Amino acid sequence: MLNMTNTITDQYYTIKEVAKMLKVAYLTVYRWIQNGKLNAYKAGKQYRIKNKDFKNFMINKNSK
């Protein structure tokens, strides 16, 4: 069952926001999502990246 309390308080980023934070191209972030390297949730035609997933991606990316 989906816990709506956590869903409402979680912070989500757009692909554009993540690209800007990491100083990479929009398409680079999109490819990470398509390749399964970065978890994202599709909201209509747009993707949203949960703050927790973004942090995990950064930890895993830096540990390699």
Backbone as CSV, one residue per row, in Angstrom:
resi,resn,N_x,N_y,N_z,CA_x,CA_y,CA_z,C_x,C_y,C_z
1,MET,0.845,-1.194,0.000,0.000,0.000,0.000,0.882,1.247,0.000
2,LEU,0.512,2.233,-0.755,1.262,3.471,-0.891,1.024,4.363,0.322
3,ASN,2.101,4.817,0.918,2.009,5.710,2.069,2.014,7.151,1.558
4,MET,0.877,7.796,1.558,0.743,9.140,0.996,1.483,10.189,1.810
5,THR,1.673,9.979,3.101,2.384,10.950,3.925,3.813,11.112,3.434
6,ASN,4.504,10.004,3.186,5.879,10.081,2.692,5.936,10.640,1.288
7,THR,4.976,10.301,0.465,4.957,10.772,-0.920,4.821,12.282,-0.977
8,ILE,4.022,12.855,-0.109,3.795,14.296,-0.108,5.031,15.046,0.391
9,THR,5.734,14.491,1.376,6.875,15.187,1.951,8.175,14.939,1.207
10,ASP,8.231,13.928,0.338,9.443,13.656,-0.436,9.679,14.781,-1.431
11,GLN,10.955,15.057,-1.673,11.307,16.071,-2.650,11.653,15.394,-3.966
12,TYR,11.141,15.930,-5.044,11.384,15.391,-6.380,12.018,16.456,-7.251
13,TYR,12.888,16.006,-8.165,13.548,16.900,-9.114,13.134,16.526,-10.529
14,THR,13.178,17.495,-11.409,12.986,17.227,-12.833,14.343,16.869,-13.431
15,ILE,14.328,16.357,-14.635,15.587,16.060,-15.325,16.398,17.342,-15.490
16,LYS,15.720,18.411,-15.817,16.389,19.691,-16.023,17.084,20.171,-14.749
17,GLU,16.426,19.998,-13.601,17.018,20.413,-12.329,18.260,19.583,-11.993
18,VAL,18.184,18.274,-12.209,19.327,17.405,-11.945,20.477,17.762,-12.881
19,ALA,20.175,17.987,-14.139,21.206,18.358,-15.109,21.899,19.655,-14.693
20,LYS,21.130,20.600,-14.225,21.692,21.881,-13.805,22.578,21.701,-12.559
21,MET,22.124,20.900,-11.590,22.907,20.669,-10.377,24.241,20.002,-10.684
22,LEU,24.230,19.064,-11.634,25.442,18.307,-11.960,26.250,18.930,-13.092
23,LYS,25.699,19.992,-13.677,26.351,20.692,-14.797,26.625,19.738,-15.964
24,VAL,25.584,18.998,-16.308,25.631,18.106,-17.468,24.432,18.425,-18.355
25,ALA,24.418,17.853,-19.535,23.318,18.080,-20.468,22.066,17.320,-20.037
26,TYR,20.927,17.852,-20.412,19.632,17.224,-20.157,19.626,15.778,-20.655
27,LEU,20.152,15.584,-21.874,20.169,14.253,-22.482,21.016,13.249,-21.696
28,THR,22.050,13.727,-21.036,22.883,12.846,-20.219,22.067,12.256,-19.087
29,VAL,21.306,13.083,-18.399,20.455,12.607,-17.295,19.380,11.679,-17.843
30,TYR,18.800,12.037,-18.975,17.783,11.197,-19.601,18.344,9.813,-19.920
31,ARG,19.569,9.767,-20.436,20.205,8.481,-20.753,20.474,7.661,-19.502
32,TRP,20.875,8.316,-18.407,21.079,7.598,-17.138,19.780,6.925,-16.701
33,ILE,18.675,7.630,-16.896,17.363,7.070,-16.527,17.040,5.889,-17.440
34,GLN,17.223,6.065,-18.737,16.920,5.012,-19.696,17.790,3.769,-19.495
35,ASN,19.028,3.952,-19.061,19.949,2.843,-18.831,19.790,2.209,-17.451
36,GLY,18.907,2.774,-16.627,18.677,2.225,-15.295,19.715,2.640,-14.265
37,LYS,20.558,3.591,-14.600,21.570,4.061,-13.653,20.981,5.015,-12.617
38,LEU,19.931,5.727,-12.998,19.267,6.685,-12.120,17.777,6.356,-12.101
39,ASN,17.254,6.092,-10.915,15.828,5.786,-10.786,15.007,7.054,-10.969
40,ALA,13.916,6.935,-11.708,13.015,8.062,-11.932,11.597,7.541,-12.061
41,TYR,10.661,8.405,-11.800,9.240,8.067,-11.872,8.611,8.922,-12.947
42,LYS,7.820,8.311,-13.779,7.177,9.031,-14.871,5.858,9.623,-14.377
43,ALA,5.712,10.927,-14.558,4.493,11.647,-14.196,3.957,12.251,-15.485
44,GLY,3.024,11.554,-16.097,2.541,11.982,-17.407,3.632,11.759,-18.432
45,LYS,4.064,12.825,-19.072,5.135,12.723,-20.061,6.498,13.122,-19.487
46,GLN,6.522,13.485,-18.215,7.757,13.956,-17.603,8.266,12.967,-16.566
47,TYR,9.566,13.034,-16.303,10.180,12.204,-15.278,10.429,13.035,-14.029
48,ARG,10.344,12.360,-12.883,10.671,12.968,-11.603,11.659,12.063,-10.901
49,ILE,12.677,12.668,-10.311,13.703,11.923,-9.598,13.572,12.248,-8.117
50,LYS,13.374,11.221,-7.317,13.243,11.400,-5.874,14.603,11.778,-5.293
51,ASN,14.605,12.685,-4.314,15.827,13.148,-3.681,16.669,11.968,-3.186
52,LYS,16.031,10.975,-2.579,16.730,9.795,-2.068,17.419,9.031,-3.195
53,ASP,16.738,8.881,-4.320,17.320,8.186,-5.477,18.488,8.973,-6.062
54,PHE,18.372,10.282,-6.069,19.447,11.137,-6.568,20.688,10.997,-5.686
55,LYS,20.487,11.010,-4.364,21.610,10.857,-3.429,22.271,9.490,-3.593
56,ASN,21.467,8.435,-3.734,22.020,7.092,-3.945,22.825,7.027,-5.236
57,PHE,22.319,7.665,-6.279,23.027,7.703,-7.554,24.389,8.378,-7.383
58,MET,24.426,9.487,-6.651,25.678,10.218,-6.447,26.673,9.397,-5.640
59,ILE,26.202,8.684,-4.629,27.078,7.841,-3.813,27.644,6.711,-4.662
60,ASN,26.793,6.046,-5.425,27.240,4.938,-6.267,28.157,5.402,-7.389
61,LYS,27.882,6.573,-7.939,28.690,7.120,-9.028,30.105,7.448,-8.522
62,ASN,30.177,7.979,-7.302,31.478,8.376,-6.759,32.280,7.205,-6.217
63,SER,31.616,6.090,-5.913,32.326,4.950,-5.342,32.996,4.089,-6.406
64,LYS,32.720,4.342,-7.685,33.304,3.546,-8.772,34.633,4.075,-9.212
